[in-house]
Amino acid sequence: MEHAAGSPGGASERALGGYAGDRGPPGFHDRPAGDLVSRPSRAGIDAPGPVFDVIDAWLHRHGIAATRLTDPAGRPVGLCGEIVGDRPGPRYLLDATADTAPYGDPAAWHYPPDRASIADGWLYGRGSADSKAGIAVFCHVLADLNAGRDRLAGRVAFLFDADEHTGGFAGLYAYLERFGAPAPAGVMIGYPGHDRLVTGARGFLRAGIVVHGVAAHSGASSRTGVNAIARAAALLERLAGVALPGAEAGFPLPAKLTPTAIHGGVGWAMVPDRCALHLDLRLTPTFDAAAARRLVADVVAQLDGDGAAPATEIAWQPGWPAYRLAPDQVMAATLAATAAEAFGQPVPMGLAGPSSIANYLATLDIPATAGLGVGYRAIHAPDEGVELATLVPTFLAYRNALVRLLAPPV
């Protein structure tokens, strides 16, 4: 199968690793992406060892050593390594997730979720889009750059995190603890999609709220109690009525507040004296963590002002701030340019509504892009798949960006 992948930046980029022009490496369309999809790695369900084995063996065949990372309990959480150019220079990190979402109902799948299936130009299977195709692309980028490392001024590191879908990101934390000094000049995260290059995202903050009431028998006529569920509903109504900051200059996404869980009551005939809520707040540069905390505290204080029940409790969970890279940030600008060349059309920079580990990296002053990759469908849903024709352009975008970023001084 041939692919129109656009025009890479120059002759030195096209020939760097010995691959032919803009067609990509041999066997690109099923190795190692298909092998990875055929090794289930559902977060919290499957051990990541079989996936790491595939990656490790593939990289070893291309002369690249990999190190397995573990968490404090000895659990494997990541696979990492780097290639070193012949001249000194900055270090860039390629990052992709090696764990996946669960299958859901296997009967809802047309293609089996636990193995790679290719049909009509698409590769299907759980994790194909998020993000085993990204790992495959990065493996080929690493192999190509390793073959031409005598022309690189700097290093290209890689990390494949097996603790991303849990929200733990233990692989990245372990990597930064062992290899994070000096900090990378930038991180490129291999999430799918090539309609834009994600260079920013809303942040998040979460609150666990316990609304109290006064217990009583539900059939009582004198001592009727105070219903905690009803008070929780009143709190949610008050929160829904608060005007949140909208889009702002340079950050065209509004703040957001979403109740995501409610639990209350213990039986049929008892007025509940406790109701627990979860709130998810999405942050912007204007609506930051301090503003979010003030808003929730003020609304809770209004509810508690009647003194009808014990005070409402708020337990804040750690979150990450919103971030956005400047349009002229060198890594982002370079990747946007090589992506436009590879895909043959403009690839604008844009923001994502959901946050990612890039938000955390921003708190460390490490710039990160959080999405440029293969075409995809049905992410986290039945028949998740990736468009095979987009593998080579994605490879070229990252490979050529790194060649330019690590070009020796003239």
C-alpha positions in Angstrom: 0.0 0.0 0.0 1.3 3.4 -0.9 0.6 6.6 1.0 0.8 10.3 0.1 2.6 11.6 3.1 3.5 15.1 2.0 6.9 16.5 1.6 9.4 16.1 4.4 11.7 19.0 5.2 14.8 18.1 3.2 17.2 15.5 1.8 19.1 15.1 5.0 15.8 14.3 6.9 14.6 11.9 4.2 17.8 9.9 4.3 18.7 10.0 7.9 18.1 6.4 8.9 18.3 4.8 5.5 14.5 4.6 5.0 13.3 5.2 1.5 11.9 8.8 1.0 8.5 9.4 2.5 7.2 5.8 2.5 8.4 5.0 6.0 10.1 1.9 7.2 9.4 -1.7 6.0 6.7 -3.5 7.9 5.4 -0.2 9.3 1.8 -1.0 9.0 1.6 -4.0 11.4 4.8 -4.1 13.4 5.0 -3.5 16.2 1.5 -1.9 16.4 -0.4 -5.1 15.7 1.8 -7.1 18.1 1.1 -4.6 20.9 -2.6 -4.6 20.4 -2.5 -8.4 20.6 -1.1 -8.2 24.1 -3.9 -6.9 26.3 -2.8 -4.3 28.9 -6.0 -3.0 30.4 -5.2 -0.7 33.3 -5.7 -2.5 36.6 -6.5 -5.8 34.9 -3.5 -7.0 32.8 0.1 -6.9 33.8 2.2 -4.8 31.4 5.0 -7.4 31.0 3.9 -8.9 27.7 3.6 -5.4 26.1 7.0 -4.4 27.5 8.5 -7.7 26.1 7.3 -6.8 22.6 8.7 -3.3 22.7 11.9 -4.3 24.4 12.6 -7.0 21.8 11.8 -4.7 18.9 14.0 -2.0 20.1 16.8 -4.5 20.9 16.8 -5.7 17.3 17.4 -2.0 16.3 20.3 -1.5 18.7 18.3 0.4 21.4 18.5 -0.6 25.1 15.5 -0.2 27.3 15.1 0.0 31.1 12.0 -1.2 33.0 10.8 1.1 35.7 9.0 0.0 38.9 7.0 1.8 41.6 8.0 1.6 45.3 6.1 -1.7 45.6 8.2 -3.2 42.8 5.3 -3.2 40.3 6.4 -2.6 36.6 5.1 0.8 35.5 7.2 1.9 32.6 9.8 1.2 29.9 12.3 3.9 29.1 15.7 4.6 27.4 17.4 7.0 25.1 19.5 7.3 22.0 22.5 9.7 22.2 23.7 11.8 19.3 27.4 12.1 18.6 27.4 15.7 19.7 26.0 17.4 22.8 22.7 19.1 22.8 19.2 19.1 24.3 17.2 16.1 25.3 13.7 15.5 24.1 11.3 12.9 25.5 8.8 10.8 23.5 6.0 9.7 25.8 3.1 7.3 25.1 0.8 5.2 27.3 1.2 1.4 27.3 -1.9 0.6 29.3 -5.4 0.9 27.9 -9.1 1.3 28.8 -11.1 -1.9 29.5 -13.1 -3.6 26.8 -16.5 -2.9 28.1 -19.0 -5.5 26.7 -17.0 -7.7 24.3 -20.3 -8.6 22.6 -20.6 -5.0 21.4 -17.4 -5.4 19.4 -17.5 -6.4 15.7 -13.7 -7.0 15.8 -12.2 -8.8 18.8 -10.8 -6.4 21.3 -7.9 -8.5 22.4 -6.1 -8.9 19.0 -5.2 -6.8 16.0 -7.6 -7.0 13.0 -7.0 -5.2 9.8 -9.9 -4.3 7.5 -10.4 -1.6 4.8 -7.3 0.3 5.8 -7.9 0.3 9.5 -6.3 -1.6 12.4 -8.8 -2.5 15.2 -8.4 -3.6 18.8 -8.3 -2.1 22.2 -5.5 0.4 22.7 -4.8 0.7 19.0 -5.5 4.4 19.1 -4.7 5.1 22.8 -1.9 4.7 22.4 -0.2 1.6 20.9 0.0 3.0 17.4 1.7 5.9 19.0 4.2 3.6 20.7 4.8 1.9 17.3 5.4 5.2 15.6 7.8 6.3 18.3 9.7 3.0 18.0 10.2 3.6 14.3 11.3 7.2 15.0 13.8 5.9 17.5 15.2 3.3 15.1 15.6 5.8 12.3 17.3 8.4 14.5 19.5 5.8 16.1 20.8 4.7 12.7 21.7 8.3 12.0 22.8 9.4 15.5 26.2 10.6 14.1 24.3 13.6 12.7 22.4 14.5 15.9 23.4 17.0 18.5 21.5 15.9 21.6 19.4 13.0 22.9 16.0 11.5 22.2 14.6 9.7 25.3 11.5 7.6 25.4 9.0 6.5 28.1 6.1 4.1 27.7 3.9 4.5 30.8 1.8 1.5 32.0 0.0 3.5 34.6 -1.7 6.3 32.6 -5.3 5.1 32.3 -5.4 4.6 36.1 -4.6 8.3 36.5 -1.6 7.3 38.5 1.1 8.1 35.9 3.6 6.1 38.1 5.7 5.5 35.0 6.3 9.2 34.4 6.9 9.9 38.1 9.4 7.0 38.3 11.2 8.2 35.1 11.5 11.8 36.4 12.8 10.6 39.7 15.6 8.5 38.1 16.3 10.4 34.9 14.6 13.8 35.2 17.8 15.8 35.9 18.5 17.8 33.9 14.9 18.3 32.8 14.0 17.5 29.2 13.9 20.4 26.8 10.4 19.2 25.9 8.1 16.2 25.9 6.0 15.0 22.9 3.1 12.9 24.0 1.8 10.5 21.3 -2.0 10.8 21.8 -3.9 10.2 18.5 -5.5 12.7 16.1 -3.9 15.0 13.5 -6.5 17.7 13.0 -4.5 19.9 15.4 -1.4 19.8 17.6 -2.5 20.0 21.2 -0.4 22.7 23.0 -2.6 23.4 26.0 -5.5 22.2 28.0 -7.8 23.1 30.9 -6.6 22.1 34.3 -8.6 20.2 36.9 -9.5 20.2 40.6 -11.7 17.8 42.4 -13.7 18.0 45.6 -15.3 15.4 47.8 -18.2 17.0 49.6 -20.2 15.5 52.5 -23.5 17.2 53.1 -25.0 16.4 56.5 -28.6 16.2 57.7 -30.4 15.0 60.8 -31.6 11.4 60.8 -35.2 10.5 61.6 -37.9 7.9 60.7 -39.3 8.7 57.3 -42.8 8.3 58.6 -42.5 10.4 61.7 -45.0 13.3 62.2 -43.1 15.3 64.9 -39.4 14.8 64.7 -39.0 14.8 60.9 -35.2 15.3 60.7 -33.3 17.1 58.0 -32.8 15.2 54.7 -29.1 15.3 53.6 -30.0 14.2 50.1 -32.4 17.1 49.8 -29.7 19.5 51.1 -27.2 18.0 48.6 -29.7 18.6 45.8 -30.1 22.2 47.0 -26.3 22.6 47.0 -26.1 21.3 43.4 -28.8 23.6 42.3 -26.9 26.6 43.8 -23.7 25.5 42.1 -25.5 25.1 38.8 -26.7 28.7 39.1 -23.2 30.2 39.5 -21.9 31.9 36.4 -18.4 30.5 35.6 -15.8 32.5 33.6 -16.1 32.0 29.9 -13.5 31.8 27.2 -10.7 34.4 27.4 -8.1 35.9 25.2 -5.5 33.3 24.4 -7.5 30.5 26.0 -10.8 29.9 24.1 -12.2 27.3 26.5 -14.5 28.2 29.4 -14.3 27.0 33.0 -16.6 24.0 33.9 -18.1 22.4 37.0 -19.6 18.9 36.8 -21.1 16.8 39.6 -19.8 13.3 38.9 -21.1 11.2 41.8 -23.7 11.2 44.5 -24.2 8.7 47.3 -26.6 9.0 50.2 -29.1 7.0 52.3 -28.9 3.6 53.9 -32.4 2.2 53.9 -36.1 2.6 53.0 -37.4 4.2 56.2 -34.7 6.5 57.4 -34.2 10.2 56.6 -30.6 10.2 55.5 -28.2 12.2 57.6 -25.3 12.0 55.1 -24.9 12.5 51.4 -21.5 12.5 49.6 -20.8 14.3 46.3 -18.0 14.4 43.9 -17.3 17.6 42.0 -15.0 17.9 39.0 -13.9 21.5 38.2 -12.1 22.4 34.9 -9.7 25.2 35.3 -8.5 28.1 33.1 -5.8 30.7 33.6 -8.5 33.0 35.1 -10.5 30.3 36.9 -7.5 28.8 38.7 -7.5 26.5 41.8 -7.7 29.3 44.3 -10.8 30.8 42.4 -12.4 27.3 42.3 -11.9 26.7 46.0 -13.4 30.1 46.8 -16.4 29.5 44.6 -17.3 26.2 46.2 -16.6 27.4 49.7 -18.9 30.4 49.2 -21.8 28.3 47.9 -21.4 25.8 50.7 -21.4 28.6 53.2 -24.7 29.9 51.8 -26.2 26.4 52.2 -24.9 26.1 55.8 -26.1 29.5 56.7 -29.5 28.2 58.0 -27.8 26.2 60.7 -30.2 23.3 60.1 -27.5 20.6 60.1 -23.9 20.1 60.9 -21.5 21.9 58.6 -20.8 20.6 55.2 -17.3 19.1 54.7 -15.1 19.7 51.7 -12.1 17.5 51.0 -10.0 18.8 48.1 -8.1 16.4 45.9 -4.8 17.4 44.2 -5.2 18.8 40.7 -3.2 20.4 37.9 -3.4 24.0 36.5 -4.4 24.9 33.0 -1.5 25.4 30.6 -0.8 26.7 27.1 2.5 26.8 25.2 3.3 30.0 23.4 2.8 29.8 19.6 6.6 30.4 19.1 7.7 27.8 21.6 10.5 26.1 19.6 9.4 22.4 20.0 5.7 23.1 19.3 6.4 25.4 16.4 8.8 22.9 14.8 6.4 19.9 15.2 3.5 21.9 13.8 5.6 22.8 10.7 6.8 19.2 10.1 3.2 17.9 10.7 1.9 20.2 8.1 4.5 19.0 5.6 3.9 15.4 6.4 0.1 15.5 6.2 0.0 17.9 3.3 -2.3 20.4 5.1 -2.1 22.9 7.9 -2.0 21.4 11.4 -3.0 24.3 13.7 -2.1 24.5 17.4 -5.1 24.0 19.7 -6.3 23.4 23.2 -7.9 20.2 24.7 -10.8 20.2 27.1 -9.5 17.3 29.2 -6.2 17.6 31.0 -3.3 15.3 30.6 0.2 14.7 32.1 1.3 17.7 30.0 -0.5 19.9 32.6 1.7 18.4 35.3 4.8 18.8 33.3 3.9 22.5 32.9 4.2 22.8 36.7 7.8 21.7 36.4 8.4 24.2 33.5 8.8 21.4 31.0 7.0 22.2 27.8 4.8 19.4 26.4 2.6 18.8 23.4 -0.3 16.5 24.2 -1.7 15.3 21.0 -0.5 14.7 17.4 -0.9 11.3 16.0 -2.7 8.8 13.8 -6.2 9.1 12.6 -8.6 7.1 14.9 -12.1 6.2 15.7 -14.1 4.9 18.7 -11.4 5.7 21.3 -12.3 3.9 24.6 -15.4 2.4 22.8 -16.1 -0.8 20.9 -14.1 -1.2 17.7 -11.4 1.2 18.5 -9.2 1.6 15.5 -6.5 3.6 13.7 -6.2 4.6 10.1 -3.2 2.8 8.7 -2.6 5.5 6.0 -1.8 8.0 8.8 1.0 6.0 10.3 3.7 7.2 7.9 2.8 10.9 8.1 2.8 10.7 11.8 6.2 9.1 11.8 7.5 11.8 9.4 6.2 14.6 11.5 8.0 13.4 14.7 11.1 12.2 13.0 11.6 15.4 11.0 10.9 17.6 14.0 13.5 15.9 16.0 16.0 16.1 13.2 15.5 19.8 13.1 15.6 20.3 16.8 18.8 18.2 17.2 20.5 19.6 14.1 24.2 20.3 14.8 25.1 24.0 14.8 26.3 25.3 11.5 
